[in-house]
């Protein structure tokens, strides 16, 4: 149950971004794993800033994919097939 408008916006955002995020995060995870394997002996304290950067980059790229590709294509398909 959603108790406030802010919770509704958060749930809507997370629902909208879930599929584009699923599609774009994989290459970024590969970059992170490659970076970890190239920096042998890196500690968790040294790796977490890069992990946060990957997280933020994944969300930004997923949001961009949502707004520039997913929503326009869905709108076009709705017009074409409705």
Secondary structure, DSSP 8 states (H G I E B T S, - for coil): ---SHHHHHHHHHHHHHHHHHHHHHHHHHHHHHHHHHHSTT--HHHHHHHHHHHHHHHHHHHHHHIIIIIHHHHHHHHHHH-
